[in-house]
Amino acid sequence: MSSTAPPAARASGDGRREANAASVLRAVLDHGPVARSGIARLSGLSPAAVSRQCTDLARLGLVREVPELVAASGVGRPQIPVDLRTGSSGGPLVAGVHIGVPGSVFGLTDLRGTVVARQEFGHDGIPPAELADHVGPALARFIADNTPDGGRLLGVGAAIGGWVDPETGTVVRHDALGWHQHPLAAELHRRTGLPVRVDNHARAVAQSELLFGRPAARRSLLHLFVGNVVDAALAIAGVVHSGPRSGAGDVAHLPVPDSTVACPCGRTGCLEATVSDTRLTRRAVERGIIPEPLVGLLVDAAAVGDRRADALLRERAHAVGRATGLLLDVLNPDLVVITETSSSIQPEYLDEIRSAAIAHAHVCDDPGRIVVPHAGPPVLLVAAATIVLNPLFKNPLQAAPATRRP
């Protein structure tokens, strides 16, 4: 990545030390391993300030020196590079969980957004009202089984669709699960004993793109999530917009031209009712393409040459592209990130989305602005971890507690 950390020297008063630490940590994330002189140049801080912050960050276990990378034939005092302390070097980890409709997925992720352990957890036979009572204990077992002895955990990030209030850790409304005012953060904290942060999965993916993804995302970003739930997130100048009560991003009822699909809201042609995994896989089962309503089975069927599966996936990609074109006209972001299973795995479905979007947009003629998430298939685990990591990188001196394996 070629971006630089913002000059922290502009900060003043009590916030200067915190801003300087964040600037140094961001420079190491973007460019590490990097010498202190390089950090000073990238951050705009003095060499002395960089040295102090590196000492503080090393004491917190967030960075480390990498002397083995110093050239043996170097002239003068060697410049020892500094890098993040990742999972492979005993660094801190974040536990993440994405709660979907057919199942959840658990993961442990390091400071660079690398998933070091993961586990699927199916929801078969579990009533939505009892789901949290099953997910919480299963997540706690996963953490206990996969955290190294003496390993350090920074907390739990939980990503879920629907309307989520991160300030209270509450799922305000998740229609597919039937959850309303659900205290998810409190429940997961009770089960794991760890600090828990909760956010909508579309916003969480947007945050992960800002933290780990393409530099263009930091100018302006639109993220569209297409799964059993369909929602979106918008970021401007590196800040994800939440709106009053964190209600932004509900695009489920955006109209899809030419769609006549009935929506539970009483209208026809709504985006979620037209393109969701629920509708897509139900149609595939009805046509005998797959035995059970799992989108992965449909993608696999298309990959081995089932033309009926391919036609369904292309039909959905075209509808997603038309909606993307409408959002491009309204928001005109530098980057559009689409989280949708088939396009994340097979490039031809991303091409279908791009073609439909550009054909129907009036302000964008560059298909390269439409991309899949940088993290690839682990996108939702990286997003869940980012809910914890984003505050850490913004204020590492206050957001890096010495939490150990429970």
N, C-alpha and C positions, 0 to 999 in steps of 0.2 A: 504494500500500500504506500502511496506517495504523499499522503496528507501529513501535515505537521500538527503538533499540539498547539493550542492557542497560547499566546504569550501570557504566562501567569504573573509576570512582574507587574501587570496593571492592577492586580488586586492590592488592597490596602487593609490596614487594621488587623483585627483578629482573624479575618478570613484569608490572609495572605499565605500563611503556612499551609492551610488546607488546599488552597488553589494551586500552590506550587507543587504539592505532593501529587495532586491529580494530573497536573501538566506533565510531570516526570513520568508517572505511571502510564499515561496515554502515549507518550513518546516511545516508551519501551514496548508497549503493546504493538504499536504501528511499525516500529523499525528494529526492535531487538532481535538478536543481541546487538547492542550498540554501546560504544564507549561513552563515558561521561561528557567528553568534549562534544560528541555528537548530540547528546541530549541537550546540552546547553544551547547549541546552535538551533536545534529544532524547537525548543521551548521558549527561547528568549530569556532564559534565566542565566545568572552568573554561574561560573564553575563552582564557586563556593556553595551557592544555594543548591545546585544539583547534587553536590557531594552530601550535604546535610540531608536532603530528601531521600537520596539513595540509602543512607544509613538508617533513616526512620523506616523506610519501606522494607528494607532487609530485616530489620528487627521485628516487623509485623509478619515476616515470612512470605512477602509478596514478590520480592525480587531477589536475585542472587548474582554474584559475580561468576563469570565463566572464564577462568584463567587458561583453560586448555585451548581456547581459541586465539590466544596471543601468539603472533608469529615469533618463532624462536630466533630469527635473524633480525628482528626489529632493532632500529637504532634509537638510543635514548631511552627515557623512562617508558616502560610499556603501558599501553592503554588497555586495561582489562575491561572487556565488554560486560555489560549488565543485561540480564534477561529476566523475564517472568519466571517465577518458580512454579513450574507446571506439575501435572500429576506424575510424570516420569521422574521428577527430581524431588518428590516428597512434598509438593506444594499443596495448598488448600483446595478442597473440592466443594462443589455445590450439588445438592440433590435436587433433581427436577422431576416433575410429574406433569404429563399432559393427560387430562381427563377428556376422553372423547365419548361418543355415543356407543359404539360397539365394544370399545375397550380403552384401557389406559396404557401408558407406557412410562416406565420409570428409568431414570438415568443418573449417573454421576459424571460431572463435567468439570474440567479444570479451567484455569484463568484464561486460556486461549480459546475457550469454546470447543475443546476437544472432548468428545464423549468417551469415557474410559470404561464404562460398564452400562448395560441396559437390560431391561426385562419387560416383556409384554404381560399385560394382565387383562384377560377377557372379562366382559361383563355378563356373559351368558347366564341366564336364570336369576340374575340379581335385580330385584325391583329398584327403580330409581330412588325411591325414598330411603332405601337401605344401602345405597351405593357407597356413601362416604364411610359407613361402618365397615365396609370390606376393603376399600382402597387404602384407608389410613393404616390399618395393621399390615397389609401387604407391602406398602411402601416402607414401613418401619423395618420389616424383615429384610427387604431388599437392601436398605441402608446398612443394617447390621452385618449382613452377609458379604457385602462388597466393599466396605470401607476398610482400608488397611489398618492393622493394629497401630494405635497412636495417631492415626490419620486425623486431619483437621477438616471439619465441615463448617462452612460459612452459613449454612441455612438451607431452606427448602424453597424452591420456586415452583408455583403451581399455575399452569396455564390451562384455560378452559374457554369454550366458546360462550356466546351470549353476552348479556349485559353484566359486567363485573365492576365492582367498586373497589379499587386497590387500597383506598384509604382505610376502609373498614374490613378488608379481606372477605367481602361478601359477594356471592353470586346473586345479583339482584333478580335476574330472570334468565333462565335457560329452558326454553320451551320444549326442546327435544328430550330433556331429562326430567322435565316437570319440576325444576328447582325454582323457588322464589324466596328471596331474602335468606339464602342459605349461608351460614357462617363457616365457609370452607377453611379459612386460615386458622380459626380457632380449633376446628376439628383435627386438622393435620398437626397442629402444634401439640395438641393433647396426646396424639398417637406417637409422635416422633420425639418430642421433647426439644425440638429445634425451632429457631426463629423461622417463620413462614411468611412469604410474600405471595400475593395472588394477583393475577391480571388476566385480561382477555387475551386469547392466543393470537389474534391478529395484531394487537399492539405489541405483544411480546416478540413476535417475529420481526416487526418493524424495528424494535429496539435492538434486536440482535444484528440486523442489517446495519444499523448506525454504529454499533460497537465493533463488529467484526467484518462487515461486508465492504461493498464498493464505495470509494470516496464520493461518488455522485449522490449517494443516498443522503449524505449530510447536508446537501443543498435542499433537496425536496424529494419526498418519497411517498408513493402510494402503495400499500400492500393490500392485495385481495386474497382472502382465504376461501377456498372452495372445498368443503368436505360435507359431512352431514349438516353442519352449520355453515352458512355463508355470511361472512362479515368482512370489514375492511378497517384500515388504519391509515392515517395521514400524518406525515412528519414534515415540518418546515424548519430549516436552519438547525437541524439536529434535535428538535423537540417534537415528540409525538403528541398530537392533539387529543385530549380526552373529552373536553367539553364539560358543562355543568353535570355533576353527579356521574362523571365518566361515562356518559351515554353516547359518545360519538362512535361512528363506525357501523351503524346498523344499516346495511344495504340489502337486507334480505328481501325487501319489497320494492327494490328498484325494478322498473318495468323492462322486460326483454321483448324487443320488437318481434312480432309474428308468433310469440308463444301464446298458446291457449290453455296451458296447464292450470288447473284449479289450485288455488292456494287456500290454506286454512283460514286466512284473513277474510275470505269471501270474494276476493278479486281473482283475476286470471292473469297469467304471464309474469308473476313475481319471480325475481331472480333465484331465490333459494328453492322455491317450489319447482323451478325449471331445471336447475343444474346441480342440485345437491347429490351427494353420494347416495342418500336414501332413495331418491327417485331413480337415479341411474341404475343402481343395482337391483331395484325391484323390477324394472323393465327387463334387465338381463336375465333374471330368474324366470320371469313370465315367458320369455322366449326360449328358455331351455339352454341358454349360453353358459350359465354357471349354476352350480347346485345350491349355493347359499349367497345371501346378499353382502358380499365382501368385495370392495372395489379392487383390491389386490388380485383377486381371482380373475376379474374382468381384464385387467391390464395384462396378466399372464396369458390369458386366452388370446388376446390380440397379438401378443409377442410371438406366439407359436403359429400364427397365421389364420385365426378365426376372423373372417371378414365381417361377421355380424358384430363381434366385439369391437373391432376397429371402427365400424360405422357408428356405433353408439358413442364411443370415445371422441370421435371427430365431431359428431353432432353437438356433444357437450362443449368441446373446445371452441366450436364456432359461436355458440351462445355466450360463453364466457368472454370471448373476444369482442363480441358486439357490446357487452356491458362495459368492458374495459375501454372501448372506444368512446363511449359516453362519458366515463369518468375522466378520460384524458382531456376531453373537451372542457369539462367543468373545472378541473384542477390543474391540468398541464404540468405535472411533476417532472423532474429530471429523470426519475426512475420509477418504473412500475414493477413490483415483485408479485408474482403469481404463485401461491402455494396451492397446488392441485396435483393429485397423485400421478396421473398419466404423463403430464408435461414435465414433471420432475424426473421421471424415469426414461421416457422416450422423447427425443428432441422433435420428432415430427408433430407431436401434439402441441408443443410450444409454438412451432411454426404455424399451426392452424390457428391458435389464439392470436398470434401476431398478425397474420394475414387478415383475419376478420376485424381486428381492432383498427388497423391502419385503413382498411377499406371503408370503415364507418366513422372514423375520426376526422375532424376538420382542421385540427391544429397540430397534429403530429403525423409526420411521414417517415419516422425513423423506427423501424421495428426493433432495433437494438436497445431501445429504451425499455423494452418489456423483457424481463428476465425471470428466472426461477431463483429461489433462495440460495445464497452462497453456501449454506451448510449442506445442501443436498438432502438425501433421505433422513438424516437425523435432525432436520430443521426444528421439529417441535420440542425435542429435548434441549437443543441449544437455546431455543426461545425461552423455555421454562427456566433454565439456568440463568439466562440474561436478566430475568426479573430480580434476581439477587445480585448479579455481577454489575449491572448498570449503576446502582447506587454506590457500589464499591469503587468503581473507576471514577465516579464523580467526587467522592469524598473518602479516599482510602483510609485516612487517619481515624475516622469515626465509624466506618462501616466494616471494619475487619476485626470482629471479636475473636477471641481465642477459644472458639467452640471446638470441643473434641468429640471423638466418636462416642455416641451415647451408649 
